[in-house]
Amino acid sequence: MKKKLALLHPFLFTLVAVLFTYLRTRVDIVPLEIIRPLLFLFAFVLLLIYPIYRILGNWNLTGIALSISVFGFYFPENLFLFVSSILVGVIVTWLGYMVILKKERSIYQLTTLLNLTGGVLVLLGIAQVFLPIGRIPFEYFQNYLFEKKSIPNGRVMSSGEINTDPDIFYIVLDGYARMDILRDLFNHDNSKFSDDLSSKGFIIPIANQSNYPRTPFSISSTLNMNYIDVLLPELDEIQFSWLVSPLIQDNEVAHILREIGYEIVSVRSGYSVVNNKKVDRYYQPYLIELSEFEYFFIDQTAFSLLEPLLAQITYVRSFEQHRNLIQFDFSALSSISKLPGPQFVYAHIVAPHPPFVFDELGGLPEPDYPFTLLDGTDYPGTKEQYREGYVKQVNFISEQVIQLVSEILENPERPQIIILQADHGGGMLTDFSSSEATCLKERFSPLAAYYLPGVDEDAIPDDITPVNLFRIIFNEYFQADFPLLENRYYFQDARDEISLEQINLSCESWIE
């Protein structure tokens, strides 16, 4: 029994490291993602037990040595300082108490203190992680296990001919702003890109808006042709964006198209919440794929020293790897366009959204801050750095899009639908904590360009929002009868409705 108690605290502190690191990611990452790295870290501790015991010859000393190893390798710097200060306080208090009372001190007592401290911190971590989640209705955890959400009032019919049903490319260019916003807020003329698309037959609405300012809400609403408050009706607020992940992985658009004979294809996203691996064909740059939490944990701990090696076999969070992933996605989409159809292709490309890893010619700028996907007021640079980096990345991504579109349309044997739809606009003037402090016009004015052969331009309203996009496509191409929904707009947690008048307020006075 004493042996087990001597070795308990290294495992408790391992759990502390995982729980408290997860707290920094709990908005975007489902708690299930902590299980695999936790098991790996436990296994690593187990492998060290007997080698260290052979050296030290004492189980209590072995446990202490293992805890020191856990602190050194498993703890991010801020957590290391926090927990170390607690331990120092506990140990000093214990020593003072024993000296004052002139009691004998032993290493076994120190082991007991470490176990008690580790246990208390574990309970605190569990409470911090799971109490907020406990307020979520159980059915939404069932949703995470891919329970279907059905949409009423519509029917879809295939032509029954494999060569006449069009391939559908739904390409989300994260944070790509509408042309007038680029002109007014970024002082950038993007007319060449727009003219190139128009010359190829794209319909480009001039007053389209986003329904949501955040990627998970926008894409899940688009792919399910409905609003989040309808899809997740019992939630008073959505604190965790991972709750909508099942709506993307088992979305209604893919479900309908699969029923009429479509193959569902996706390419790897740089943002795990909107990544969809539940498809018939999935394209990723490496055979090994870590979870979003594993990326974060590696980046925050001493395991980051292994990133150069890991980069040879899997994607890791770095500017260079992010750049490579975006280039891979464009290359994969080009290859997919040559496959026999019909197919529905979903691609979420994290660009021109930060980080800014391309200049106009595709070079790799050298940011003076660590890798991050943060946007808006969380962006680590200045507004001027944002504007400059964003415009350069827009220019490069636009060239890649035109090249990709040309390659897709080179296939004369397949009819094609190409949807270029940003999830939201730019984030230079976005404060996610306040709609009043946000330039709503910038954030809610995304790129929209649709290649819809045979469809009259009047079928696409100038003020279209993504929630109606696939309703229109199904109605026009598949004899469906989906009613169009009223355009609505939400801020923050997908319950905070705002008006079009608020969105259209000028933001030019905010520009420095």
C-alpha positions in Angstrom: 0.0 0.0 0.0 2.8 2.4 0.9 4.4 1.7 -2.5 1.2 2.7 -4.3 0.8 5.9 -2.2 4.5 6.8 -2.9 3.8 6.6 -6.6 0.3 8.2 -6.6 1.2 11.9 -6.8 3.1 11.8 -10.2 -0.1 10.5 -11.8 -2.2 13.1 -9.9 0.1 15.9 -11.1 -0.1 14.5 -14.7 -3.9 14.8 -14.5 -3.5 18.3 -13.1 -1.3 19.3 -16.1 -3.9 18.0 -18.6 -6.9 19.4 -16.9 -5.6 22.9 -16.3 -4.1 23.1 -19.8 -7.4 22.0 -21.2 -9.1 24.9 -19.4 -7.4 27.3 -21.8 -8.9 25.5 -24.8 -12.3 24.4 -23.5 -14.3 26.8 -25.8 -13.1 25.1 -29.0 -12.1 21.6 -27.9 -14.4 18.9 -26.7 -13.3 17.3 -23.4 -13.0 13.8 -25.0 -9.8 15.1 -26.6 -7.9 14.9 -23.3 -8.2 11.1 -23.0 -5.6 10.0 -25.6 -2.8 12.4 -24.5 -3.6 11.6 -20.8 -3.2 7.9 -21.4 0.1 8.5 -23.3 1.4 10.7 -20.4 0.4 8.1 -17.8 2.2 5.4 -19.9 5.3 7.5 -20.0 5.3 7.9 -16.2 4.8 4.1 -15.9 7.8 3.4 -18.1 10.0 5.6 -15.9 9.1 4.0 -12.6 11.5 1.0 -12.5 14.5 2.7 -14.1 14.3 5.5 -11.5 13.7 3.0 -8.7 16.8 1.0 -9.7 18.8 4.2 -9.4 17.3 5.6 -6.1 16.3 2.3 -4.4 13.4 4.0 -2.5 9.8 4.2 -3.6 9.1 7.6 -1.9 12.2 9.1 -3.6 11.1 7.5 -6.8 7.7 9.1 -6.6 9.3 12.5 -5.9 11.7 12.2 -8.8 8.7 11.3 -11.1 6.7 14.3 -9.9 9.7 16.5 -10.7 9.8 15.0 -14.2 6.1 15.6 -14.6 6.6 19.3 -13.6 9.4 19.7 -16.0 7.9 18.1 -19.0 4.1 18.2 -18.6 3.5 21.6 -17.2 3.2 24.9 -19.2 5.2 27.7 -17.8 2.2 29.6 -16.2 0.8 26.4 -14.6 4.3 25.4 -13.4 4.6 28.7 -11.5 1.1 28.4 -10.1 1.4 24.9 -8.8 5.0 25.3 -7.7 4.1 28.3 -5.6 1.3 26.3 -4.0 3.6 23.3 -3.3 6.3 25.6 -1.8 3.7 27.2 0.5 2.4 23.8 1.6 5.9 22.3 2.2 7.1 25.4 4.1 4.0 25.5 6.2 4.5 21.8 7.0 8.2 22.2 7.9 7.4 25.2 10.1 4.7 23.3 11.8 7.0 20.3 12.5 9.8 22.5 13.7 7.6 24.4 16.1 6.1 21.2 17.5 9.6 19.6 17.4 8.1 16.6 15.6 10.1 14.1 13.5 10.0 14.8 9.8 10.0 12.0 7.3 9.9 11.6 3.5 6.7 9.6 3.9 5.1 12.7 5.4 6.3 14.7 2.3 4.7 12.0 0.1 1.4 12.4 1.9 1.5 16.2 1.4 2.2 15.7 -2.3 -0.7 13.3 -2.6 -3.1 15.6 -0.8 -2.0 18.7 -2.8 -2.3 16.8 -6.0 -5.7 15.4 -5.1 -7.1 18.8 -4.2 -5.8 20.3 -7.5 -7.3 17.4 -9.4 -10.7 18.1 -7.8 -10.4 21.8 -8.5 -9.5 21.1 -12.2 -12.4 18.6 -12.6 -14.8 21.2 -11.1 -13.5 23.9 -13.4 -13.7 21.7 -16.5 -16.9 19.8 -15.9 -19.2 22.0 -13.9 -19.9 24.4 -16.8 -20.4 21.4 -19.1 -22.8 19.9 -16.6 -25.3 22.6 -17.4 -25.6 21.4 -21.0 -28.5 19.1 -21.7 -27.5 15.5 -22.1 -29.0 15.3 -25.6 -26.2 17.5 -26.9 -23.6 15.0 -25.8 -25.6 12.5 -27.9 -25.4 15.1 -30.7 -21.6 14.9 -30.4 -21.9 11.2 -31.1 -23.5 12.3 -34.4 -27.2 12.1 -33.7 -28.9 13.4 -36.9 -30.7 16.7 -37.1 -33.3 16.8 -39.8 -34.7 19.8 -41.6 -38.4 19.9 -42.5 -40.2 21.3 -45.4 -38.0 20.3 -48.3 -37.5 17.5 -50.8 -34.5 16.9 -53.1 -34.5 14.8 -56.3 -31.6 13.7 -58.3 -31.7 13.5 -62.1 -30.7 9.9 -61.8 -27.9 10.4 -64.3 -24.4 10.4 -62.9 -23.1 12.7 -65.7 -25.8 15.4 -65.2 -25.8 15.9 -61.4 -23.2 18.6 -60.9 -20.1 18.3 -58.7 -20.5 20.9 -55.8 -17.4 22.6 -54.4 -18.1 24.5 -51.2 -14.9 26.4 -50.5 -14.8 28.5 -47.3 -12.1 31.2 -47.4 -11.9 32.1 -43.8 -12.2 35.8 -43.1 -12.2 36.9 -46.8 -13.9 40.4 -46.9 -16.3 41.7 -49.5 -14.8 43.9 -52.2 -16.3 47.2 -50.9 -14.9 46.5 -47.4 -11.5 45.8 -48.8 -11.7 49.2 -50.6 -13.1 51.2 -47.7 -11.4 49.8 -44.7 -8.2 48.2 -46.1 -7.6 50.7 -48.9 -7.2 47.8 -51.3 -8.7 47.5 -54.8 -9.7 43.9 -55.3 -11.5 44.4 -58.6 -9.1 42.3 -60.6 -10.1 39.2 -58.6 -13.8 40.1 -58.9 -13.5 40.7 -62.6 -11.7 37.4 -63.2 -14.5 35.6 -61.4 -17.2 37.5 -63.3 -15.5 36.7 -66.6 -15.7 33.0 -65.7 -19.5 33.2 -65.0 -19.6 33.7 -61.3 -22.5 35.6 -59.7 -21.2 38.0 -57.1 -23.9 39.6 -54.8 -23.1 43.1 -53.8 -24.8 43.3 -50.4 -24.4 39.8 -49.0 -24.0 39.4 -45.2 -22.9 36.7 -42.7 -25.4 35.4 -40.3 -22.7 34.9 -37.6 -19.3 36.4 -36.9 -17.6 33.2 -35.9 -16.5 30.3 -38.1 -18.2 27.3 -36.3 -21.6 29.0 -36.2 -21.4 30.3 -39.7 -20.4 27.0 -41.3 -22.7 24.8 -39.3 -25.6 27.1 -40.1 -24.8 27.1 -43.8 -24.4 23.3 -44.0 -27.6 22.7 -42.2 -29.6 25.5 -43.9 -30.9 26.8 -40.6 -30.1 29.0 -37.6 -28.2 27.7 -34.6 -31.1 28.5 -32.2 -33.3 26.2 -34.3 -30.6 23.4 -34.6 -29.8 23.6 -30.9 -33.0 24.9 -29.4 -32.6 24.0 -25.7 -29.4 25.9 -25.1 -29.8 29.4 -23.6 -26.3 30.2 -24.6 -23.5 28.5 -26.4 -20.3 28.8 -24.3 -18.5 26.1 -26.2 -18.1 26.2 -30.0 -17.4 22.4 -30.1 -21.1 21.9 -29.5 -21.7 22.7 -33.2 -19.0 20.3 -34.4 -21.5 17.4 -34.9 -23.6 19.7 -37.1 -20.6 20.0 -39.4 -19.5 16.4 -39.3 -23.0 15.1 -39.9 -24.5 18.0 -41.7 -27.8 18.1 -43.6 -26.4 19.1 -47.0 -24.1 16.1 -47.1 -26.8 13.8 -45.8 -29.2 14.9 -48.5 -26.6 14.6 -51.3 -25.4 11.2 -50.1 -28.9 10.0 -50.2 -29.2 10.8 -53.9 -25.8 9.3 -54.8 -23.2 11.9 -54.1 -19.7 11.0 -52.7 -18.8 13.4 -49.9 -15.2 14.7 -49.9 -13.3 17.0 -47.6 -9.8 18.4 -47.1 -8.2 19.0 -43.8 -9.0 22.3 -42.1 -6.5 24.1 -39.9 -9.3 24.6 -37.4 -10.5 21.3 -35.8 -14.0 22.5 -34.8 -15.0 22.8 -38.4 -12.9 19.9 -39.8 -15.0 17.1 -41.2 -13.5 13.6 -41.3 -16.8 11.8 -41.5 -16.8 11.7 -45.2 -16.2 9.2 -48.1 -12.8 10.7 -49.0 -10.7 12.7 -46.6 -7.5 14.5 -47.8 -4.8 15.3 -45.3 -1.1 16.0 -45.7 0.1 13.4 -43.2 -1.1 9.9 -42.3 -0.7 10.7 -38.6 -3.0 13.4 -37.3 -2.9 14.8 -33.8 -6.0 16.3 -32.1 -6.3 20.0 -31.6 -5.6 19.6 -27.8 -2.5 17.5 -28.5 -1.2 20.3 -30.8 -1.8 22.8 -28.0 -0.3 20.7 -25.2 2.8 20.0 -27.2 3.2 23.7 -28.0 2.8 24.8 -24.4 5.1 22.3 -22.8 8.7 20.9 -23.0 7.4 18.6 -25.7 7.7 21.5 -28.1 11.4 20.6 -28.3 10.2 17.6 -30.4 8.3 19.7 -32.9 11.0 19.6 -35.6 10.9 15.8 -35.4 7.1 15.7 -35.3 6.9 18.0 -38.3 8.3 15.2 -40.4 5.4 12.9 -39.7 2.4 15.1 -38.7 1.1 18.6 -38.8 2.3 20.8 -36.0 1.3 24.3 -35.1 3.9 26.6 -36.8 3.9 29.3 -39.4 5.6 27.1 -41.9 3.3 24.2 -41.3 0.3 26.4 -41.6 1.5 27.7 -44.9 2.2 24.2 -46.1 -1.3 23.1 -45.1 -3.0 25.9 -47.1 -0.9 25.0 -50.1 -1.8 21.3 -49.7 -5.5 22.2 -49.5 -5.4 24.0 -52.8 -3.4 21.2 -54.4 -5.9 18.6 -53.1 -8.9 20.5 -54.4 -7.2 20.5 -57.8 -6.8 16.7 -57.7 -10.3 16.2 -56.5 -11.7 18.1 -59.4 -10.5 15.3 -61.7 -12.3 12.5 -59.9 -15.5 11.0 -61.3 -18.6 12.5 -59.8 -21.0 13.4 -58.6 -19.3 14.7 -55.5 -19.8 17.3 -52.8 -16.5 18.8 -51.8 -16.1 20.7 -48.5 -13.0 22.7 -47.9 -12.3 25.2 -45.1 -9.1 27.1 -45.7 -7.8 29.3 -42.9 -6.9 32.3 -45.1 -6.8 35.2 -45.5 -7.6 34.9 -41.7 -4.5 35.3 -39.5 -1.8 34.2 -39.1 -0.4 36.0 -42.1 2.0 33.5 -43.7 2.0 34.7 -47.3 3.1 37.9 -49.0 1.8 38.7 -52.5 4.3 36.3 -54.2 3.7 33.5 -51.7 6.8 34.2 -49.6 6.8 33.5 -45.9 6.9 36.6 -43.7 8.6 36.3 -40.3 6.1 37.4 -37.6 7.6 38.6 -34.3 5.2 36.7 -32.2 4.4 33.0 -31.5 2.1 31.1 -33.8 -1.6 31.7 -33.1 -4.9 31.7 -35.0 -6.3 34.5 -32.9 -8.1 37.3 -34.7 -9.8 40.6 -33.8 -8.6 42.3 -30.6 -6.8 39.0 -29.7 -4.5 39.4 -32.7 -1.0 39.9 -31.3 0.1 42.7 -33.7 -1.1 46.3 -34.4 -4.0 47.3 -36.6 -1.5 48.5 -39.2 0.3 45.2 -39.1 -3.1 43.4 -39.5 -4.0 45.6 -42.5 -0.7 45.1 -44.2 -0.5 41.3 -43.6 -4.2 40.8 -44.5 -4.0 42.6 -47.8 -0.9 40.7 -48.9 -2.5 37.4 -47.9 -5.7 38.4 -49.8 -3.6 39.0 -52.9 -1.9 35.6 -52.8 -5.0 33.6 -51.9 -6.9 35.3 -54.7 -4.3 34.1 -57.2 -4.6 30.6 -55.9 -8.4 30.7 -56.1 -8.4 31.9 -59.7 -5.9 29.1 -60.6 -8.0 26.5 -58.8 -11.3 27.7 -60.4 -9.7 27.5 -63.8 -8.5 23.9 -63.1 -11.9 22.8 -61.9 -13.6 24.2 -64.9 -11.2 22.5 -67.2 -13.1 19.3 -66.8 -15.6 19.3 -69.8 -17.1 16.0 -68.8 -18.6 17.2 -65.5 -21.0 20.0 -64.7 -19.7 22.1 -61.8 -21.1 24.2 -59.0 -18.4 26.3 -57.3 -19.3 28.2 -54.1 -16.7 30.6 -52.8 -18.1 31.7 -49.5 -16.3 33.3 -46.6 -17.6 32.4 -43.2 -17.3 36.1 -42.1 -15.4 39.2 -43.0 -12.1 40.5 -41.7 -11.3 41.0 -38.0 -9.1 44.1 -37.9 -11.9 46.0 -36.0 -13.5 43.1 -34.2 -13.9 42.9 -30.4 -15.5 39.5 -29.7 -16.6 40.7 -26.2 -18.8 43.6 -27.5 -20.9 44.2 -30.6 -20.7 48.0 -29.7 -16.9 47.9 -29.9 -16.9 45.9 -33.2 -17.1 47.2 -36.7 -20.0 45.0 -37.6 -19.9 46.1 -41.2 -16.4 44.6 -41.6 -17.1 41.4 -39.7 -20.5 40.7 -41.3 -19.5 41.5 -45.0 -17.8 38.4 -46.4 -16.8 37.3 -49.9 -19.5 35.6 -51.8 -19.1 34.3 -55.4 -21.1 31.5 -56.9 -20.6 29.6 -60.1 -24.1 28.3 -60.9 -24.4 27.4 -64.5 -27.9 27.6 -65.9 -29.1 29.6 -63.0 -30.5 33.1 -63.6 -28.5 35.8 -61.7 -31.8 37.0 -60.3 -32.2 33.8 -58.3 -29.4 35.0 -56.0 -30.6 37.9 -53.9 -28.1 40.8 -53.5 -28.5 40.5 -49.8 -28.2 36.7 -49.6 -26.9 35.2 -46.3 -25.3 31.8 -46.1 -28.2 30.2 -44.3 -30.2 30.3 -47.6 -27.4 29.3 -49.9 -28.0 25.6 -50.2 -31.8 26.0 -50.1 -31.4 28.0 -53.3 -29.0 25.5 -54.9 -31.3 22.5 -54.0 -34.3 24.4 -55.4 -32.6 25.4 -58.6 -30.8 22.1 -59.4 -32.7 19.3 -57.6 -36.4 20.2 -57.9 -36.5 20.9 -54.1 -39.0 23.2 -52.5 -37.2 24.7 -49.5 -38.6 28.0 -48.4 -36.1 30.8 -48.0 -35.6 31.9 -44.4 -35.7 35.5 -43.2 -32.1 37.0 -43.0 -31.1 37.2 -39.3 -27.8 38.2 -37.7 -26.3 37.2 -34.4 -23.3 38.2 -32.4 -21.3 36.3 -29.7 -23.1 33.1 -28.6 -25.5 32.7 -31.6 -28.4 34.0 -29.4 -27.5 37.7 -29.4 -29.5 39.0 -32.4 -28.5 42.3 -34.0 -30.1 44.3 -36.8 -29.0 45.1 -40.4 -29.0 48.7 -39.5 -26.4 48.1 -36.8 -24.3 46.1 -39.3 -24.4 48.9 -41.9 -23.2 51.6 -39.6 -20.0 53.2 -41.0 -16.7 52.2 -39.4 -14.4 54.6 -41.3 -13.8 56.7 -38.2 -12.3 53.7 -36.4 -9.4 53.4 -38.9 -6.1 54.7 -37.6 
